[in-house]
Amino acid sequence: MDDVLRKVEELKALVVELEALDRQRVGLGDRLVDLEHFFRTVGCPELSQQALDAFIVTYAGRVFELADGMRA
């Protein structure tokens, strides 16, 4: 029974850690979107595209990858 209680505590701690990482990830995504918009509005299409690519490939792509893994 002690093993179960330890694992329950481990699960709770892991959930807290994942929630913090999720908030950080959302913040990074917001920053990428802001940078893409800024570069686009000031006429820097290459930098705008770089920010957009980073968002799509690294940020959104990873979210979709995780979602696919959860369905499997």
mmCIF file as Biopython writes it, N, C-alpha, C and O atoms, coordinates in Angstrom:
data_model
#
loop_
_atom_site.group_PDB
_atom_site.id
_atom_site.type_symbol
_atom_site.label_atom_id
_atom_site.label_alt_id
_atom_site.label_comp_id
_atom_site.label_asym_id
_atom_site.label_entity_id
_atom_site.label_seq_id
_atom_site.pdbx_PDB_ins_code
_atom_site.Cartn_x
_atom_site.Cartn_y
_atom_site.Cartn_z
_atom_site.occupancy
_atom_site.B_iso_or_equiv
_atom_site.auth_seq_id
_atom_site.auth_asym_id
_atom_site.pdbx_PDB_model_num
ATOM 1   N N  . MET A ? 1  ? 0.823  -1.205 0.000   1.0 0.0 1  A 1 
ATOM 2   C CA . MET A ? 1  ? 0.000  0.000  0.000   1.0 0.0 1  A 1 
ATOM 3   C C  . MET A ? 1  ? 0.861  1.260  0.000   1.0 0.0 1  A 1 
ATOM 4   O O  . MET A ? 1  ? 0.498  2.268  -0.606  1.0 0.0 1  A 1 
ATOM 5   N N  . ASP A ? 2  ? 2.003  1.196  0.683   1.0 0.0 2  A 1 
ATOM 6   C CA . ASP A ? 2  ? 2.908  2.353  0.677   1.0 0.0 2  A 1 
ATOM 7   C C  . ASP A ? 2  ? 3.385  2.684  -0.733  1.0 0.0 2  A 1 
ATOM 8   O O  . ASP A ? 2  ? 3.555  3.850  -1.086  1.0 0.0 2  A 1 
ATOM 9   N N  . ASP A ? 3  ? 3.599  1.636  -1.533  1.0 0.0 3  A 1 
ATOM 10  C CA . ASP A ? 3  ? 4.018  1.866  -2.918  1.0 0.0 3  A 1 
ATOM 11  C C  . ASP A ? 3  ? 2.943  2.637  -3.686  1.0 0.0 3  A 1 
ATOM 12  O O  . ASP A ? 3  ? 3.260  3.536  -4.466  1.0 0.0 3  A 1 
ATOM 13  N N  . VAL A ? 4  ? 1.705  2.297  -3.473  1.0 0.0 4  A 1 
ATOM 14  C CA . VAL A ? 4  ? 0.608  2.976  -4.158  1.0 0.0 4  A 1 
ATOM 15  C C  . VAL A ? 4  ? 0.549  4.441  -3.731  1.0 0.0 4  A 1 
ATOM 16  O O  . VAL A ? 4  ? 0.387  5.324  -4.573  1.0 0.0 4  A 1 
ATOM 17  N N  . LEU A ? 5  ? 0.678  4.699  -2.458  1.0 0.0 5  A 1 
ATOM 18  C CA . LEU A ? 5  ? 0.638  6.078  -1.968  1.0 0.0 5  A 1 
ATOM 19  C C  . LEU A ? 5  ? 1.798  6.904  -2.519  1.0 0.0 5  A 1 
ATOM 20  O O  . LEU A ? 5  ? 1.628  8.078  -2.847  1.0 0.0 5  A 1 
ATOM 21  N N  . ARG A ? 6  ? 2.964  6.292  -2.620  1.0 0.0 6  A 1 
ATOM 22  C CA . ARG A ? 6  ? 4.121  6.995  -3.202  1.0 0.0 6  A 1 
ATOM 23  C C  . ARG A ? 6  ? 3.878  7.325  -4.674  1.0 0.0 6  A 1 
ATOM 24  O O  . ARG A ? 6  ? 4.222  8.406  -5.152  1.0 0.0 6  A 1 
ATOM 25  N N  . LYS A ? 7  ? 3.283  6.376  -5.371  1.0 0.0 7  A 1 
ATOM 26  C CA . LYS A ? 7  ? 2.994  6.607  -6.789  1.0 0.0 7  A 1 
ATOM 27  C C  . LYS A ? 7  ? 1.906  7.669  -6.967  1.0 0.0 7  A 1 
ATOM 28  O O  . LYS A ? 7  ? 1.945  8.426  -7.937  1.0 0.0 7  A 1 
ATOM 29  N N  . VAL A ? 8  ? 0.956  7.737  -6.067  1.0 0.0 8  A 1 
ATOM 30  C CA . VAL A ? 8  ? -0.066 8.781  -6.110  1.0 0.0 8  A 1 
ATOM 31  C C  . VAL A ? 8  ? 0.596  10.145 -5.951  1.0 0.0 8  A 1 
ATOM 32  O O  . VAL A ? 8  ? 0.270  11.084 -6.677  1.0 0.0 8  A 1 
ATOM 33  N N  . GLU A ? 9  ? 1.512  10.253 -5.015  1.0 0.0 9  A 1 
ATOM 34  C CA . GLU A ? 9  ? 2.232  11.514 -4.811  1.0 0.0 9  A 1 
ATOM 35  C C  . GLU A ? 9  ? 3.090  11.855 -6.020  1.0 0.0 9  A 1 
ATOM 36  O O  . GLU A ? 9  ? 3.189  13.020 -6.405  1.0 0.0 9  A 1 
ATOM 37  N N  . GLU A ? 10 ? 3.709  10.843 -6.618  1.0 0.0 10 A 1 
ATOM 38  C CA . GLU A ? 10 ? 4.508  11.058 -7.822  1.0 0.0 10 A 1 
ATOM 39  C C  . GLU A ? 10 ? 3.622  11.576 -8.959  1.0 0.0 10 A 1 
ATOM 40  O O  . GLU A ? 10 ? 4.011  12.483 -9.695  1.0 0.0 10 A 1 
ATOM 41  N N  . LEU A ? 11 ? 2.438  10.993 -9.093  1.0 0.0 11 A 1 
ATOM 42  C CA . LEU A ? 11 ? 1.497  11.427 -10.123 1.0 0.0 11 A 1 
ATOM 43  C C  . LEU A ? 11 ? 1.075  12.875 -9.902  1.0 0.0 11 A 1 
ATOM 44  O O  . LEU A ? 11 ? 1.046  13.663 -10.847 1.0 0.0 11 A 1 
ATOM 45  N N  . LYS A ? 12 ? 0.753  13.227 -8.678  1.0 0.0 12 A 1 
ATOM 46  C CA . LYS A ? 12 ? 0.351  14.605 -8.373  1.0 0.0 12 A 1 
ATOM 47  C C  . LYS A ? 12 ? 1.464  15.589 -8.718  1.0 0.0 12 A 1 
ATOM 48  O O  . LYS A ? 12 ? 1.211  16.641 -9.305  1.0 0.0 12 A 1 
ATOM 49  N N  . ALA A ? 13 ? 2.688  15.244 -8.356  1.0 0.0 13 A 1 
ATOM 50  C CA . ALA A ? 13 ? 3.822  16.124 -8.648  1.0 0.0 13 A 1 
ATOM 51  C C  . ALA A ? 13 ? 4.040  16.252 -10.153 1.0 0.0 13 A 1 
ATOM 52  O O  . ALA A ? 13 ? 4.355  17.332 -10.654 1.0 0.0 13 A 1 
ATOM 53  N N  . LEU A ? 14 ? 3.872  15.157 -10.860 1.0 0.0 14 A 1 
ATOM 54  C CA . LEU A ? 14 ? 4.055  15.184 -12.311 1.0 0.0 14 A 1 
ATOM 55  C C  . LEU A ? 14 ? 2.991  16.040 -12.988 1.0 0.0 14 A 1 
ATOM 56  O O  . LEU A ? 14 ? 3.292  16.764 -13.937 1.0 0.0 14 A 1 
ATOM 57  N N  . VAL A ? 15 ? 1.766  15.964 -12.516 1.0 0.0 15 A 1 
ATOM 58  C CA . VAL A ? 15 ? 0.687  16.789 -13.075 1.0 0.0 15 A 1 
ATOM 59  C C  . VAL A ? 15 ? 0.993  18.268 -12.873 1.0 0.0 15 A 1 
ATOM 60  O O  . VAL A ? 15 ? 0.794  19.070 -13.785 1.0 0.0 15 A 1 
ATOM 61  N N  . VAL A ? 16 ? 1.470  18.637 -11.697 1.0 0.0 16 A 1 
ATOM 62  C CA . VAL A ? 16 ? 1.827  20.034 -11.425 1.0 0.0 16 A 1 
ATOM 63  C C  . VAL A ? 16 ? 2.941  20.485 -12.374 1.0 0.0 16 A 1 
ATOM 64  O O  . VAL A ? 16 ? 2.890  21.586 -12.923 1.0 0.0 16 A 1 
ATOM 65  N N  . GLU A ? 17 ? 3.929  19.639 -12.558 1.0 0.0 17 A 1 
ATOM 66  C CA . GLU A ? 17 ? 5.044  19.968 -13.452 1.0 0.0 17 A 1 
ATOM 67  C C  . GLU A ? 17 ? 4.563  20.116 -14.898 1.0 0.0 17 A 1 
ATOM 68  O O  . GLU A ? 17 ? 4.979  21.040 -15.599 1.0 0.0 17 A 1 
ATOM 69  N N  . LEU A ? 18 ? 3.693  19.213 -15.344 1.0 0.0 18 A 1 
ATOM 70  C CA . LEU A ? 18 ? 3.166  19.296 -16.704 1.0 0.0 18 A 1 
ATOM 71  C C  . LEU A ? 18 ? 2.322  20.548 -16.913 1.0 0.0 18 A 1 
ATOM 72  O O  . LEU A ? 18 ? 2.370  21.155 -17.983 1.0 0.0 18 A 1 
ATOM 73  N N  . GLU A ? 19 ? 1.562  20.934 -15.915 1.0 0.0 19 A 1 
ATOM 74  C CA . GLU A ? 19 ? 0.766  22.155 -16.026 1.0 0.0 19 A 1 
ATOM 75  C C  . GLU A ? 19 ? 1.667  23.378 -16.176 1.0 0.0 19 A 1 
ATOM 76  O O  . GLU A ? 19 ? 1.363  24.283 -16.953 1.0 0.0 19 A 1 
ATOM 77  N N  . ALA A ? 20 ? 2.765  23.408 -15.440 1.0 0.0 20 A 1 
ATOM 78  C CA . ALA A ? 20 ? 3.708  24.527 -15.547 1.0 0.0 20 A 1 
ATOM 79  C C  . ALA A ? 20 ? 4.357  24.547 -16.930 1.0 0.0 20 A 1 
ATOM 80  O O  . ALA A ? 20 ? 4.512  25.610 -17.530 1.0 0.0 20 A 1 
ATOM 81  N N  . LEU A ? 21 ? 4.734  23.375 -17.434 1.0 0.0 21 A 1 
ATOM 82  C CA . LEU A ? 21 ? 5.321  23.305 -18.770 1.0 0.0 21 A 1 
ATOM 83  C C  . LEU A ? 21 ? 4.318  23.730 -19.842 1.0 0.0 21 A 1 
ATOM 84  O O  . LEU A ? 21 ? 4.688  24.377 -20.822 1.0 0.0 21 A 1 
ATOM 85  N N  . ASP A ? 22 ? 3.058  23.368 -19.655 1.0 0.0 22 A 1 
ATOM 86  C CA . ASP A ? 22 ? 2.027  23.756 -20.613 1.0 0.0 22 A 1 
ATOM 87  C C  . ASP A ? 22 ? 1.868  25.270 -20.655 1.0 0.0 22 A 1 
ATOM 88  O O  . ASP A ? 22 ? 1.760  25.860 -21.730 1.0 0.0 22 A 1 
ATOM 89  N N  . ARG A ? 23 ? 1.854  25.896 -19.482 1.0 0.0 23 A 1 
ATOM 90  C CA . ARG A ? 23 ? 1.749  27.363 -19.443 1.0 0.0 23 A 1 
ATOM 91  C C  . ARG A ? 23 ? 2.951  28.004 -20.135 1.0 0.0 23 A 1 
ATOM 92  O O  . ARG A ? 23 ? 2.802  28.992 -20.854 1.0 0.0 23 A 1 
ATOM 93  N N  . GLN A ? 24 ? 4.130  27.449 -19.921 1.0 0.0 24 A 1 
ATOM 94  C CA . GLN A ? 24 ? 5.339  27.975 -20.562 1.0 0.0 24 A 1 
ATOM 95  C C  . GLN A ? 24 ? 5.244  27.801 -22.084 1.0 0.0 24 A 1 
ATOM 96  O O  . GLN A ? 24 ? 5.586  28.715 -22.834 1.0 0.0 24 A 1 
ATOM 97  N N  . ARG A ? 25 ? 4.789  26.650 -22.529 1.0 0.0 25 A 1 
ATOM 98  C CA . ARG A ? 25 ? 4.659  26.367 -23.960 1.0 0.0 25 A 1 
ATOM 99  C C  . ARG A ? 25 ? 3.663  27.333 -24.614 1.0 0.0 25 A 1 
ATOM 100 O O  . ARG A ? 25 ? 3.918  27.842 -25.706 1.0 0.0 25 A 1 
ATOM 101 N N  . VAL A ? 26 ? 2.552  27.581 -23.960 1.0 0.0 26 A 1 
ATOM 102 C CA . VAL A ? 26 ? 1.562  28.529 -24.495 1.0 0.0 26 A 1 
ATOM 103 C C  . VAL A ? 26 ? 2.173  29.918 -24.597 1.0 0.0 26 A 1 
ATOM 104 O O  . VAL A ? 26 ? 1.963  30.623 -25.584 1.0 0.0 26 A 1 
ATOM 105 N N  . GLY A ? 27 ? 2.925  30.308 -23.583 1.0 0.0 27 A 1 
ATOM 106 C CA . GLY A ? 27 ? 3.585  31.611 -23.611 1.0 0.0 27 A 1 
ATOM 107 C C  . GLY A ? 27 ? 4.571  31.730 -24.759 1.0 0.0 27 A 1 
ATOM 108 O O  . GLY A ? 27 ? 4.652  32.775 -25.406 1.0 0.0 27 A 1 
ATOM 109 N N  . LEU A ? 28 ? 5.319  30.672 -25.016 1.0 0.0 28 A 1 
ATOM 110 C CA . LEU A ? 28 ? 6.257  30.684 -26.136 1.0 0.0 28 A 1 
ATOM 111 C C  . LEU A ? 28 ? 5.521  30.777 -27.473 1.0 0.0 28 A 1 
ATOM 112 O O  . LEU A ? 28 ? 5.953  31.488 -28.381 1.0 0.0 28 A 1 
ATOM 113 N N  . GLY A ? 29 ? 4.416  30.058 -27.582 1.0 0.0 29 A 1 
ATOM 114 C CA . GLY A ? 29 ? 3.610  30.136 -28.808 1.0 0.0 29 A 1 
ATOM 115 C C  . GLY A ? 29 ? 3.087  31.542 -29.034 1.0 0.0 29 A 1 
ATOM 116 O O  . GLY A ? 29 ? 3.115  32.047 -30.156 1.0 0.0 29 A 1 
ATOM 117 N N  . ASP A ? 30 ? 2.613  32.170 -27.978 1.0 0.0 30 A 1 
ATOM 118 C CA . ASP A ? 30 ? 2.135  33.558 -28.086 1.0 0.0 30 A 1 
ATOM 119 C C  . ASP A ? 30 ? 3.244  34.488 -28.562 1.0 0.0 30 A 1 
ATOM 120 O O  . ASP A ? 30 ? 3.019  35.366 -29.395 1.0 0.0 30 A 1 
ATOM 121 N N  . ARG A ? 31 ? 4.427  34.289 -28.031 1.0 0.0 31 A 1 
ATOM 122 C CA . ARG A ? 31 ? 5.557  35.141 -28.425 1.0 0.0 31 A 1 
ATOM 123 C C  . ARG A ? 31 ? 5.912  34.936 -29.897 1.0 0.0 31 A 1 
ATOM 124 O O  . ARG A ? 31 ? 6.216  35.897 -30.603 1.0 0.0 31 A 1 
ATOM 125 N N  . LEU A ? 32 ? 5.875  33.685 -30.359 1.0 0.0 32 A 1 
ATOM 126 C CA . LEU A ? 32 ? 6.149  33.427 -31.774 1.0 0.0 32 A 1 
ATOM 127 C C  . LEU A ? 32 ? 5.116  34.110 -32.668 1.0 0.0 32 A 1 
ATOM 128 O O  . LEU A ? 32 ? 5.470  34.697 -33.690 1.0 0.0 32 A 1 
ATOM 129 N N  . VAL A ? 33 ? 3.858  34.036 -32.291 1.0 0.0 33 A 1 
ATOM 130 C CA . VAL A ? 33 ? 2.797  34.690 -33.068 1.0 0.0 33 A 1 
ATOM 131 C C  . VAL A ? 33 ? 3.012  36.199 -33.081 1.0 0.0 33 A 1 
ATOM 132 O O  . VAL A ? 33 ? 2.870  36.836 -34.125 1.0 0.0 33 A 1 
ATOM 133 N N  . ASP A ? 34 ? 3.352  36.774 -31.935 1.0 0.0 34 A 1 
ATOM 134 C CA . ASP A ? 34 ? 3.609  38.212 -31.867 1.0 0.0 34 A 1 
ATOM 135 C C  . ASP A ? 34 ? 4.782  38.613 -32.762 1.0 0.0 34 A 1 
ATOM 136 O O  . ASP A ? 34 ? 4.723  39.632 -33.450 1.0 0.0 34 A 1 
ATOM 137 N N  . LEU A ? 35 ? 5.842  37.812 -32.751 1.0 0.0 35 A 1 
ATOM 138 C CA . LEU A ? 35 ? 7.002  38.121 -33.600 1.0 0.0 35 A 1 
ATOM 139 C C  . LEU A ? 35 ? 6.646  38.012 -35.069 1.0 0.0 35 A 1 
ATOM 140 O O  . LEU A ? 35 ? 7.047  38.857 -35.869 1.0 0.0 35 A 1 
ATOM 141 N N  . GLU A ? 36 ? 5.898  36.985 -35.432 1.0 0.0 36 A 1 
ATOM 142 C CA . GLU A ? 36 ? 5.499  36.837 -36.827 1.0 0.0 36 A 1 
ATOM 143 C C  . GLU A ? 36 ? 4.697  38.046 -37.277 1.0 0.0 36 A 1 
ATOM 144 O O  . GLU A ? 36 ? 4.934  38.581 -38.361 1.0 0.0 36 A 1 
ATOM 145 N N  . HIS A ? 37 ? 3.759  38.479 -36.461 1.0 0.0 37 A 1 
ATOM 146 C CA . HIS A ? 37 ? 2.935  39.648 -36.800 1.0 0.0 37 A 1 
ATOM 147 C C  . HIS A ? 37 ? 3.794  40.912 -36.905 1.0 0.0 37 A 1 
ATOM 148 O O  . HIS A ? 37 ? 3.628  41.707 -37.830 1.0 0.0 37 A 1 
ATOM 149 N N  . PHE A ? 38 ? 4.699  41.088 -35.965 1.0 0.0 38 A 1 
ATOM 150 C CA . PHE A ? 38 ? 5.568  42.270 -35.983 1.0 0.0 38 A 1 
ATOM 151 C C  . PHE A ? 38 ? 6.396  42.311 -37.264 1.0 0.0 38 A 1 
ATOM 152 O O  . PHE A ? 38 ? 6.419  43.326 -37.960 1.0 0.0 38 A 1 
ATOM 153 N N  . PHE A ? 39 ? 7.072  41.210 -37.570 1.0 0.0 39 A 1 
ATOM 154 C CA . PHE A ? 39 ? 7.927  41.190 -38.763 1.0 0.0 39 A 1 
ATOM 155 C C  . PHE A ? 39 ? 7.117  41.390 -40.044 1.0 0.0 39 A 1 
ATOM 156 O O  . PHE A ? 39 ? 7.581  42.039 -40.981 1.0 0.0 39 A 1 
ATOM 157 N N  . ARG A ? 40 ? 5.924  40.838 -40.079 1.0 0.0 40 A 1 
ATOM 158 C CA . ARG A ? 40 ? 5.070  41.014 -41.257 1.0 0.0 40 A 1 
ATOM 159 C C  . ARG A ? 40 ? 4.662  42.466 -41.418 1.0 0.0 40 A 1 
ATOM 160 O O  . ARG A ? 40 ? 4.690  42.994 -42.529 1.0 0.0 40 A 1 
ATOM 161 N N  . THR A ? 41 ? 4.281  43.125 -40.320 1.0 0.0 41 A 1 
ATOM 162 C CA . THR A ? 41 ? 3.801  44.508 -40.415 1.0 0.0 41 A 1 
ATOM 163 C C  . THR A ? 41 ? 4.919  45.508 -40.694 1.0 0.0 41 A 1 
ATOM 164 O O  . THR A ? 41 ? 4.660  46.575 -41.250 1.0 0.0 41 A 1 
ATOM 165 N N  . VAL A ? 42 ? 6.157  45.184 -40.318 1.0 0.0 42 A 1 
ATOM 166 C CA . VAL A ? 42 ? 7.262  46.117 -40.602 1.0 0.0 42 A 1 
ATOM 167 C C  . VAL A ? 42 ? 7.948  45.799 -41.928 1.0 0.0 42 A 1 
ATOM 168 O O  . VAL A ? 42 ? 8.951  46.422 -42.276 1.0 0.0 42 A 1 
ATOM 169 N N  . GLY A ? 43 ? 7.406  44.830 -42.667 1.0 0.0 43 A 1 
ATOM 170 C CA . GLY A ? 43 ? 7.926  44.563 -44.003 1.0 0.0 43 A 1 
ATOM 171 C C  . GLY A ? 43 ? 9.144  43.673 -44.056 1.0 0.0 43 A 1 
ATOM 172 O O  . GLY A ? 43 ? 10.000 43.848 -44.922 1.0 0.0 43 A 1 
ATOM 173 N N  . CYS A ? 44 ? 9.238  42.722 -43.149 1.0 0.0 44 A 1 
ATOM 174 C CA . CYS A ? 44 ? 10.342 41.753 -43.151 1.0 0.0 44 A 1 
ATOM 175 C C  . CYS A ? 44 ? 9.776  40.351 -43.394 1.0 0.0 44 A 1 
ATOM 176 O O  . CYS A ? 44 ? 9.656  39.551 -42.466 1.0 0.0 44 A 1 
ATOM 177 N N  . PRO A ? 45 ? 9.429  40.065 -44.656 1.0 0.0 45 A 1 
ATOM 178 C CA . PRO A ? 45 ? 8.755  38.792 -44.926 1.0 0.0 45 A 1 
ATOM 179 C C  . PRO A ? 45 ? 9.588  37.551 -44.583 1.0 0.0 45 A 1 
ATOM 180 O O  . PRO A ? 45 ? 9.038  36.528 -44.175 1.0 0.0 45 A 1 
ATOM 181 N N  . GLU A ? 46 ? 10.905 37.640 -44.747 1.0 0.0 46 A 1 
ATOM 182 C CA . GLU A ? 46 ? 11.744 36.477 -44.442 1.0 0.0 46 A 1 
ATOM 183 C C  . GLU A ? 46 ? 11.691 36.146 -42.947 1.0 0.0 46 A 1 
ATOM 184 O O  . GLU A ? 46 ? 11.584 34.985 -42.554 1.0 0.0 46 A 1 
ATOM 185 N N  . LEU A ? 47 ? 11.769 37.203 -42.126 1.0 0.0 47 A 1 
ATOM 186 C CA . LEU A ? 47 ? 11.724 36.985 -40.683 1.0 0.0 47 A 1 
ATOM 187 C C  . LEU A ? 47 ? 10.323 36.572 -40.234 1.0 0.0 47 A 1 
ATOM 188 O O  . LEU A ? 47 ? 10.170 35.766 -39.316 1.0 0.0 47 A 1 
ATOM 189 N N  . SER A ? 48 ? 9.315  37.125 -40.883 1.0 0.0 48 A 1 
ATOM 190 C CA . SER A ? 48 ? 7.944  36.723 -40.593 1.0 0.0 48 A 1 
ATOM 191 C C  . SER A ? 48 ? 7.763  35.239 -40.890 1.0 0.0 48 A 1 
ATOM 192 O O  . SER A ? 48 ? 7.163  34.506 -40.103 1.0 0.0 48 A 1 
ATOM 193 N N  . GLN A ? 49 ? 8.283  34.808 -42.021 1.0 0.0 49 A 1 
ATOM 194 C CA . GLN A ? 49 ? 8.175  33.400 -42.402 1.0 0.0 49 A 1 
ATOM 195 C C  . GLN A ? 49 ? 8.958  32.506 -41.445 1.0 0.0 49 A 1 
ATOM 196 O O  . GLN A ? 49 ? 8.515  31.404 -41.120 1.0 0.0 49 A 1 
ATOM 197 N N  . GLN A ? 50 ? 10.094 32.967 -41.005 1.0 0.0 50 A 1 
ATOM 198 C CA . GLN A ? 50 ? 10.904 32.188 -40.056 1.0 0.0 50 A 1 
ATOM 199 C C  . GLN A ? 50 ? 10.138 31.977 -38.744 1.0 0.0 50 A 1 
ATOM 200 O O  . GLN A ? 50 ? 10.138 30.878 -38.191 1.0 0.0 50 A 1 
ATOM 201 N N  . ALA A ? 51 ? 9.493  33.027 -38.258 1.0 0.0 51 A 1 
ATOM 202 C CA . ALA A ? 51 ? 8.698  32.906 -37.029 1.0 0.0 51 A 1 
ATOM 203 C C  . ALA A ? 51 ? 7.497  31.991 -37.251 1.0 0.0 51 A 1 
ATOM 204 O O  . ALA A ? 51 ? 7.160  31.180 -36.388 1.0 0.0 51 A 1 
ATOM 205 N N  . LEU A ? 52 ? 6.855  32.126 -38.407 1.0 0.0 52 A 1 
ATOM 206 C CA . LEU A ? 52 ? 5.706  31.282 -38.725 1.0 0.0 52 A 1 
ATOM 207 C C  . LEU A ? 52 ? 6.125  29.822 -38.842 1.0 0.0 52 A 1 
ATOM 208 O O  . LEU A ? 52 ? 5.441  28.933 -38.335 1.0 0.0 52 A 1 
ATOM 209 N N  . ASP A ? 53 ? 7.242  29.578 -39.504 1.0 0.0 53 A 1 
ATOM 210 C CA . ASP A ? 53 ? 7.747  28.202 -39.624 1.0 0.0 53 A 1 
ATOM 211 C C  . ASP A ? 53 ? 8.051  27.600 -38.259 1.0 0.0 53 A 1 
ATOM 212 O O  . ASP A ? 53 ? 7.728  26.442 -37.996 1.0 0.0 53 A 1 
ATOM 213 N N  . ALA A ? 54 ? 8.674  28.393 -37.397 1.0 0.0 54 A 1 
ATOM 214 C CA . ALA A ? 54 ? 8.982  27.906 -36.054 1.0 0.0 54 A 1 
ATOM 215 C C  . ALA A ? 54 ? 7.703  27.544 -35.309 1.0 0.0 54 A 1 
ATOM 216 O O  . ALA A ? 54 ? 7.648  26.537 -34.603 1.0 0.0 54 A 1 
ATOM 217 N N  . PHE A ? 55 ? 6.680  28.370 -35.471 1.0 0.0 55 A 1 
ATOM 218 C CA . PHE A ? 55 ? 5.406  28.098 -34.814 1.0 0.0 55 A 1 
ATOM 219 C C  . PHE A ? 55 ? 4.779  26.815 -35.349 1.0 0.0 55 A 1 
ATOM 220 O O  . PHE A ? 55 ? 4.376  25.943 -34.579 1.0 0.0 55 A 1 
ATOM 221 N N  . ILE A ? 56 ? 4.702  26.707 -36.664 1.0 0.0 56 A 1 
ATOM 222 C CA . ILE A ? 56 ? 4.022  25.564 -37.285 1.0 0.0 56 A 1 
ATOM 223 C C  . ILE A ? 56 ? 4.792  24.269 -37.054 1.0 0.0 56 A 1 
ATOM 224 O O  . ILE A ? 56 ? 4.214  23.263 -36.643 1.0 0.0 56 A 1 
ATOM 225 N N  . VAL A ? 57 ? 6.082  24.296 -37.317 1.0 0.0 57 A 1 
ATOM 226 C CA . VAL A ? 57 ? 6.873  23.063 -37.245 1.0 0.0 57 A 1 
ATOM 227 C C  . VAL A ? 57 ? 7.168  22.661 -35.800 1.0 0.0 57 A 1 
ATOM 228 O O  . VAL A ? 57 ? 6.937  21.518 -35.406 1.0 0.0 57 A 1 
ATOM 229 N N  . THR A ? 58 ? 7.667  23.589 -35.034 1.0 0.0 58 A 1 
ATOM 230 C CA . THR A ? 58 ? 8.124  23.248 -33.691 1.0 0.0 58 A 1 
ATOM 231 C C  . THR A ? 58 ? 7.007  23.274 -32.671 1.0 0.0 58 A 1 
ATOM 232 O O  . THR A ? 58 ? 6.886  22.351 -31.865 1.0 0.0 58 A 1 
ATOM 233 N N  . TYR A ? 59 ? 6.192  24.308 -32.688 1.0 0.0 59 A 1 
ATOM 234 C CA . TYR A ? 59 ? 5.162  24.468 -31.668 1.0 0.0 59 A 1 
ATOM 235 C C  . TYR A ? 59 ? 3.920  23.653 -32.008 1.0 0.0 59 A 1 
ATOM 236 O O  . TYR A ? 59 ? 3.594  22.698 -31.303 1.0 0.0 59 A 1 
ATOM 237 N N  . ALA A ? 60 ? 3.234  24.016 -33.065 1.0 0.0 60 A 1 
ATOM 238 C CA . ALA A ? 60 ? 1.990  23.330 -33.419 1.0 0.0 60 A 1 
ATOM 239 C C  . ALA A ? 60 ? 2.260  21.888 -33.839 1.0 0.0 60 A 1 
ATOM 240 O O  . ALA A ? 60 ? 1.482  20.988 -33.521 1.0 0.0 60 A 1 
ATOM 241 N N  . GLY A ? 61 ? 3.359  21.674 -34.550 1.0 0.0 61 A 1 
ATOM 242 C CA . GLY A ? 61 ? 3.697  20.318 -34.976 1.0 0.0 61 A 1 
ATOM 243 C C  . GLY A ? 61 ? 3.859  19.368 -33.803 1.0 0.0 61 A 1 
ATOM 244 O O  . GLY A ? 61 ? 3.415  18.221 -33.861 1.0 0.0 61 A 1 
ATOM 245 N N  . ARG A ? 62 ? 4.486  19.837 -32.753 1.0 0.0 62 A 1 
ATOM 246 C CA . ARG A ? 62 ? 4.674  19.002 -31.563 1.0 0.0 62 A 1 
ATOM 247 C C  . ARG A ? 62 ? 3.343  18.739 -30.864 1.0 0.0 62 A 1 
ATOM 248 O O  . ARG A ? 62 ? 3.116  17.643 -30.351 1.0 0.0 62 A 1 
ATOM 249 N N  . VAL A ? 63 ? 2.469  19.733 -30.842 1.0 0.0 63 A 1 
ATOM 250 C CA . VAL A ? 63 ? 1.146  19.548 -30.244 1.0 0.0 63 A 1 
ATOM 251 C C  . VAL A ? 63 ? 0.385  18.462 -30.999 1.0 0.0 63 A 1 
ATOM 252 O O  . VAL A ? 63 ? -0.219 17.583 -30.384 1.0 0.0 63 A 1 
ATOM 253 N N  . PHE A ? 64 ? 0.412  18.521 -32.328 1.0 0.0 64 A 1 
ATOM 254 C CA . PHE A ? 64 ? -0.275 17.503 -33.126 1.0 0.0 64 A 1 
ATOM 255 C C  . PHE A ? 64 ? 0.357  16.126 -32.933 1.0 0.0 64 A 1 
ATOM 256 O O  . PHE A ? 64 ? -0.346 15.117 -32.869 1.0 0.0 64 A 1 
ATOM 257 N N  . GLU A ? 65 ? 1.674  16.092 -32.843 1.0 0.0 65 A 1 
ATOM 258 C CA . GLU A ? 65 ? 2.382  14.835 -32.623 1.0 0.0 65 A 1 
ATOM 259 C C  . GLU A ? 65 ? 1.958  14.209 -31.291 1.0 0.0 65 A 1 
ATOM 260 O O  . GLU A ? 65 ? 1.721  13.004 -31.213 1.0 0.0 65 A 1 
ATOM 261 N N  . LEU A ? 66 ? 1.867  15.025 -30.263 1.0 0.0 66 A 1 
ATOM 262 C CA . LEU A ? 66 ? 1.431  14.517 -28.964 1.0 0.0 66 A 1 
ATOM 263 C C  . LEU A ? 66 ? -0.014 14.031 -29.013 1.0 0.0 66 A 1 
ATOM 264 O O  . LEU A ? 66 ? -0.348 13.006 -28.418 1.0 0.0 66 A 1 
ATOM 265 N N  . ALA A ? 67 ? -0.866 14.765 -29.718 1.0 0.0 67 A 1 
ATOM 266 C CA . ALA A ? 67 ? -2.265 14.352 -29.845 1.0 0.0 67 A 1 
ATOM 267 C C  . ALA A ? 67 ? -2.380 13.024 -30.590 1.0 0.0 67 A 1 
ATOM 268 O O  . ALA A ? 67 ? -3.182 12.170 -30.212 1.0 0.0 67 A 1 
ATOM 269 N N  . ASP A ? 68 ? -1.596 12.850 -31.630 1.0 0.0 68 A 1 
ATOM 270 C CA . ASP A ? 68 ? -1.601 11.573 -32.353 1.0 0.0 68 A 1 
ATOM 271 C C  . ASP A ? 68 ? -1.161 10.426 -31.457 1.0 0.0 68 A 1 
ATOM 272 O O  . ASP A ? 68 ? -1.714 9.328  -31.518 1.0 0.0 68 A 1 
ATOM 273 N N  . GLY A ? 69 ? -0.164 10.690 -30.628 1.0 0.0 69 A 1 
ATOM 274 C CA . GLY A ? 69 ? 0.330  9.657  -29.710 1.0 0.0 69 A 1 
ATOM 275 C C  . GLY A ? 69 ? -0.704 9.260  -28.680 1.0 0.0 69 A 1 
ATOM 276 O O  . GLY A ? 69 ? -0.742 8.108  -28.249 1.0 0.0 69 A 1 
ATOM 277 N N  . MET A ? 70 ? -1.549 10.205 -28.277 1.0 0.0 70 A 1 
ATOM 278 C CA . MET A ? 70 ? -2.569 9.905  -27.282 1.0 0.0 70 A 1 
ATOM 279 C C  . MET A ? 70 ? -3.698 9.067  -27.889 1.0 0.0 70 A 1 
ATOM 280 O O  . MET A ? 70 ? -4.360 8.308  -27.181 1.0 0.0 70 A 1 
ATOM 281 N N  . ARG A ? 71 ? -3.916 9.207  -29.193 1.0 0.0 71 A 1 
ATOM 282 C CA . ARG A ? 71 ? -4.974 8.433  -29.848 1.0 0.0 71 A 1 
ATOM 283 C C  . ARG A ? 71 ? -4.566 6.994  -30.059 1.0 0.0 71 A 1 
ATOM 284 O O  . ARG A ? 71 ? -5.417 6.107  -30.121 1.0 0.0 71 A 1 
ATOM 285 N N  . ALA A ? 72 ? -3.289 6.758  -30.167 1.0 0.0 72 A 1 
ATOM 286 C CA . ALA A ? 72 ? -2.788 5.406  -30.475 1.0 0.0 72 A 1 
ATOM 287 C C  . ALA A ? 72 ? -2.998 4.445  -29.329 1.0 0.0 72 A 1 
ATOM 288 O O  . ALA A ? 72 ? -2.633 3.274  -29.430 1.0 0.0 72 A 1 
#
